[in-house]
């Protein structure tokens, strides 16, 4: 994007690069001011690889946004993780931004494993060991049954202890009162199915705190106090999830305005910031959690699966990926495996835009050629 001849696209690429730098940048800045900022992050393995490559090869050294050089983004994150390890908690995720409900189950382990390989190579094994939670890409929750059981079992093989879910995934969500929904969001629960269990925490719905659309530190503070009314005797956990590269607010406004204002002016003994693992250890370690049942049909951050699977082109892409996946597993070809994981990125399946479908088709064609021992295409 940055090298595009289209000036608007090039400018957006620069803003996106800065957006990925902002969490670490503002933690360092606020720490110097005597504040105690904390943040949870979810970066796909592909994104981490790209940030690492463009940071270490000097590309970002020539990228400037309003007089600020983007520079070595990974170096800044390493500095924070070494100097202020309590300030950032990464959540594990998949290598590609795949949609688990339609990704072949045989590939789930590979997606999770490859993300961990990438993170470990960049930040080290000791930093990887600190990661206890998992963020499903697009918050795509498989159906409540054998698929969910397999997901939980797979996550536990990698020692994940908790998972972030959308409130829309809870059984009978549509029939719940506003108060019931916020009470579920405000504290951790246990998901248990077929003998497998894992702790679940829920992101606050947009109608409670819409951080991505823009909000103030004052509003976040008041809503957190409101959530406390529903969390019982323990503090409320309010997870204000956002997409860091989508839209003007998160790219340009949130960190210099709301984030900075909250920690400099609002955070106090009543409302502060904490990572999920820290919260669970401090307030719920050894505690018996209330159980929550999920919907039989699964869910995503936008509600159901409709937007991800409906339509002939999506169905064709999903079938093709499933066919290719079986061949890759039989071949044990590492190059084909890496491309398969990339092909499972949600953009190639659900966006409904020709350009994205074409990228997915090109990757699948490359895999076919590799498996046939032919030269791949660009």
C-alpha positions in Angstrom: 0.0 0.0 0.0 2.7 2.4 1.0 4.5 2.0 -2.4 1.2 2.4 -4.3 1.1 5.0 -7.0 -2.4 5.9 -5.7 -1.6 8.7 -3.2 -4.6 7.9 -1.0 -3.7 4.3 -0.7 -0.1 5.1 0.0 -1.2 7.6 2.7 -3.5 5.0 4.3 -0.7 2.5 4.3 1.5 4.9 6.3 -1.4 5.5 8.8 -1.9 1.8 9.2 1.8 1.2 9.9 1.7 3.9 12.6 -1.4 2.4 14.0 0.5 -0.8 14.7 3.2 1.1 16.4 0.9 3.2 18.6 0.2 0.7 21.4 3.9 0.3 22.3 4.7 3.9 21.5 2.1 5.3 23.9 2.9 2.8 26.6 6.5 4.1 26.7 5.3 7.7 26.5 2.8 7.3 29.3 5.2 5.4 31.5 7.6 8.3 31.2 4.8 10.5 32.5 4.3 8.4 35.5 1.1 6.7 34.3 0.4 2.9 34.4 -1.1 2.0 31.0 -1.9 -1.6 30.1 -3.2 -3.1 26.8 -4.1 -6.5 25.3 -3.0 -7.1 21.7 -3.9 -9.7 19.0 -1.6 -9.6 15.9 -1.9 -12.5 13.4 1.3 -14.4 12.5 1.3 -13.0 9.0 1.1 -9.5 10.4 4.0 -10.1 12.9 6.1 -11.5 10.0 5.4 -8.4 7.9 6.1 -6.0 10.7 9.3 -7.8 11.5 10.5 -7.8 7.9 9.7 -4.2 7.3 11.2 -3.2 10.6 14.5 -5.0 10.2 15.1 -4.3 6.5 14.9 -0.6 7.1 11.7 0.0 5.1 9.9 1.7 7.9 12.9 4.0 8.4 11.8 6.0 5.4 8.0 6.0 6.2 6.9 9.3 7.7 3.5 10.5 9.0 3.2 14.2 9.9 6.9 14.5 10.7 7.1 11.2 12.6 9.3 8.4 11.3 7.6 5.0 11.8 10.9 3.3 12.3 11.5 -0.2 13.8 8.1 -1.2 15.2 9.3 -4.6 16.5 12.2 -3.0 18.3 9.7 -0.8 20.2 7.6 -3.8 21.2 10.7 -5.7 22.4 11.7 -2.7 24.5 8.2 -2.6 26.2 8.2 -6.4 26.7 11.6 -6.2 28.4 11.2 -3.0 30.4 7.5 -3.0 31.2 6.3 -6.7 30.7 3.2 -6.0 32.8 2.0 -3.3 30.3 1.3 -5.5 27.3 -0.3 -8.9 27.1 -0.4 -10.6 23.7 -3.3 -13.0 23.1 -2.4 -16.0 21.0 -4.3 -16.4 17.7 -4.0 -18.1 14.3 -1.1 -17.7 11.9 -3.5 -16.3 9.3 -6.7 -14.4 10.1 -8.7 -17.4 9.3 -12.4 -18.0 10.2 -12.3 -21.1 12.4 -15.9 -22.3 11.8 -15.1 -22.8 8.0 -11.4 -23.6 8.3 -10.8 -27.4 8.0 -10.5 -28.8 11.5 -7.3 -30.6 10.5 -5.7 -27.2 10.0 -6.6 -25.7 13.3 -3.5 -27.2 15.0 -1.3 -25.9 12.2 -2.7 -22.4 12.4 -2.2 -22.1 16.1 1.2 -23.8 16.1 2.6 -21.6 13.3 1.5 -18.4 15.1 3.5 -19.5 18.1 6.5 -20.4 15.9 6.4 -16.9 14.5 6.0 -15.1 17.8 8.8 -17.2 19.4 11.2 -16.4 16.6 10.6 -12.7 16.9 10.2 -12.2 20.7 11.7 -15.4 22.2 10.5 -18.5 23.9 10.3 -16.8 27.3 7.9 -14.2 26.0 5.8 -16.9 24.4 5.4 -18.7 27.7 3.7 -15.7 29.2 0.8 -16.0 26.7 -2.1 -17.6 28.4 -5.1 -16.4 26.3 -6.4 -17.0 22.8 -8.3 -14.7 20.4 -10.3 -16.4 17.7 -9.9 -14.4 14.4 -13.2 -12.6 13.7 -14.2 -14.1 17.0 -15.5 -17.0 14.9 -16.9 -19.6 17.4 -17.5 -23.1 16.0 -20.8 -24.8 16.7 -21.5 -26.0 20.2 -20.7 -29.7 20.0 -17.8 -31.8 18.7 -16.2 -28.9 16.9 -16.1 -26.7 20.0 -14.8 -29.6 22.0 -12.0 -30.1 19.5 -11.1 -26.4 19.6 -10.9 -26.3 23.3 -8.8 -29.5 23.4 -6.5 -28.1 20.8 -6.0 -24.8 22.7 -5.2 -26.7 25.9 -2.6 -28.7 24.0 -0.8 -25.4 23.7 -1.4 -24.5 27.4 -4.0 -21.8 26.7 -6.0 -21.1 29.8 -8.7 -18.7 28.6 -10.4 -17.5 25.4 -12.1 -14.2 24.4 -15.6 -14.6 22.9 -18.3 -12.3 21.6 -21.4 -12.1 23.8 -23.4 -13.0 20.7 -22.1 -16.6 21.2 -24.0 -17.2 24.4 -27.1 -19.4 24.2 -30.4 -17.4 24.2 -28.5 -14.1 24.0 -31.4 -12.6 22.0 -33.8 -13.2 24.8 -31.6 -11.8 27.6 -32.2 -8.5 29.3 -29.7 -5.8 29.0 -28.7 -6.4 32.6 -28.2 -10.1 32.1 -25.9 -9.5 29.1 -23.7 -7.0 30.9 -23.5 -9.3 34.0 -22.1 -12.0 31.7 -19.7 -9.6 30.0 -18.4 -8.3 33.4 -17.0 -11.6 34.8 -15.3 -14.8 33.6 -17.3 -18.0 33.0 -16.5 -21.6 32.3 -17.3 -23.3 29.1 -17.6 -27.1 29.5 -18.5 -29.6 26.8 -17.9 -33.4 26.5 -15.4 -33.3 29.3 -13.4 -30.4 27.9 -13.5 -27.0 29.6 -11.8 -23.6 29.3 -12.3 -20.1 30.9 -14.2 -17.6 28.7 -14.2 -13.9 28.9 -16.4 -11.7 26.8 -15.8 -8.5 24.9 -18.1 -5.6 25.7 -20.7 -5.2 23.0 -20.7 -2.0 21.0 -23.9 -0.7 22.6 -22.1 -0.7 26.0 -18.7 0.8 24.9 -18.1 1.4 21.2 -14.4 2.2 21.4 -13.9 1.7 17.6 -16.5 4.3 16.6 -15.0 6.8 19.1 -15.6 7.5 22.7 -14.2 9.6 25.6 -12.1 8.6 28.6 -15.0 10.0 30.8 -17.5 7.7 29.1 -15.3 4.6 29.5 -14.8 5.4 33.1 -18.5 5.8 33.8 -19.4 2.6 31.9 -16.8 0.6 33.9 -18.4 1.9 37.1 -21.8 0.9 35.7 -20.5 -2.6 34.9 -19.5 -3.1 38.6 -23.1 -3.2 39.5 -23.4 -6.5 37.6 -20.2 -8.2 38.7 -21.1 -9.2 42.2 -18.5 -8.8 45.0 -15.5 -8.8 42.7 -14.4 -6.1 40.3 -15.9 -6.0 36.8 -13.8 -7.0 33.8 -14.6 -4.7 30.8 -12.9 -5.7 27.6 -13.3 -2.8 25.1 -12.3 -4.6 21.9 -11.3 -2.7 18.7 -9.7 -3.2 15.3 -6.5 -1.3 15.3 -6.3 -0.5 11.6 -9.9 0.1 10.6 -11.1 3.6 10.4 -10.1 7.1 11.4 -10.6 6.6 15.2 -8.2 3.8 15.9 -5.6 4.9 13.3 -5.5 8.6 14.3 -7.5 9.5 17.4 -7.8 6.8 20.1 -4.2 6.6 21.4 -3.3 10.3 21.4 -6.7 11.2 22.8 -8.9 8.7 24.7 -6.1 6.3 25.7 -3.8 9.1 26.9 -6.6 11.0 28.6 -7.8 7.9 30.5 -4.5 7.1 32.0 -3.4 10.6 32.7 -6.7 12.0 34.1 -9.3 9.3 34.8 -7.6 6.1 36.0 -7.8 5.8 39.8 -8.6 3.2 42.6 -12.1 2.7 41.3 -11.4 2.2 37.5 -8.0 1.2 36.2 -6.5 -1.1 33.6 -5.5 -4.7 33.9 -4.6 -7.6 31.5 -6.9 -10.6 31.4 -4.4 -13.0 32.8 -3.6 -10.7 35.6 -7.3 -10.2 36.4 -8.0 -13.9 36.5 -5.0 -14.6 38.7 -5.7 -11.7 41.1 -9.4 -12.2 41.5 -10.4 -15.7 40.3 -7.5 -18.1 40.9 -8.9 -21.2 42.4 -12.4 -19.9 42.3 -15.3 -22.0 41.0 -16.7 -20.1 37.9 -20.3 -20.0 36.8 -20.8 -22.0 33.6 -22.1 -20.6 30.4 -23.6 -22.5 27.5 -23.0 -21.4 23.9 -25.2 -21.4 20.9 -25.5 -24.7 18.9 -24.8 -22.8 15.7 -21.8 -20.8 16.9 -21.2 -17.1 16.3 -18.9 -14.3 15.4 -18.2 -10.7 16.3 -21.0 -9.6 14.0 -23.5 -12.2 15.3 -24.0 -15.3 13.2 -22.1 -16.9 10.4 -24.2 -15.6 7.5 -21.8 -12.9 6.4 -18.9 -15.4 6.3 -20.5 -18.3 4.4 -23.5 -17.4 2.4 -23.1 -17.0 -1.4 -21.9 -19.4 -4.2 -18.4 -17.9 -4.5 -17.8 -18.2 -0.7 -19.1 -21.8 -0.8 -16.8 -22.7 -3.7 -13.8 -21.1 -2.0 -14.5 -23.0 1.2 -14.9 -26.3 -0.7 -11.6 -25.7 -2.7 -9.7 -25.0 0.5 -11.0 -28.2 2.1 -9.9 -30.2 -1.0 -6.4 -28.6 -1.1 -6.0 -29.1 2.7 -6.4 -32.9 2.3 -3.7 -32.9 -0.4 -1.3 -30.8 1.7 -1.7 -33.1 4.7 -0.9 -36.1 2.5 2.1 -34.4 0.8 3.7 -33.1 4.0 5.2 -30.3 1.9 6.1 -27.4 4.2 5.9 -24.7 1.5 2.5 -25.9 0.5 1.4 -26.0 4.2 2.5 -22.3 4.7 0.6 -21.2 1.6 -2.5 -23.2 2.7 -2.6 -21.4 6.0 -2.3 -18.1 4.1 -5.1 -19.1 1.8 -7.4 -19.6 4.7 -7.3 -15.9 5.6 -10.9 -14.7 6.1 -10.6 -11.9 3.5 -10.3 -14.4 0.7 -13.5 -16.2 1.7 -16.0 -13.7 3.0 -15.5 -10.1 1.7 -17.3 -10.7 -1.5 -14.9 -8.5 -3.5 -13.4 -9.8 -6.7 -9.8 -8.6 -5.8 -9.8 -10.6 -2.6 -11.3 -13.7 -4.2 -8.7 -13.5 -6.9 -5.8 -13.4 -4.3 -7.2 -16.5 -2.7 -7.5 -18.3 -6.0 -3.9 -17.4 -6.9 -2.6 -18.8 -3.6 -4.6 -22.1 -4.1 -3.2 -22.3 -7.7 0.3 -22.0 -6.3 -0.3 -24.8 -3.9 -1.6 -27.0 -6.7 1.5 -26.3 -8.8 3.8 -27.0 -5.8 2.1 -30.3 -5.2 2.5 -31.2 -8.9 6.2 -30.3 -8.6 5.8 -27.4 -11.1 6.9 -23.8 -10.8 4.5 -21.6 -8.9 2.9 -18.4 -10.2 3.2 -14.9 -8.8 
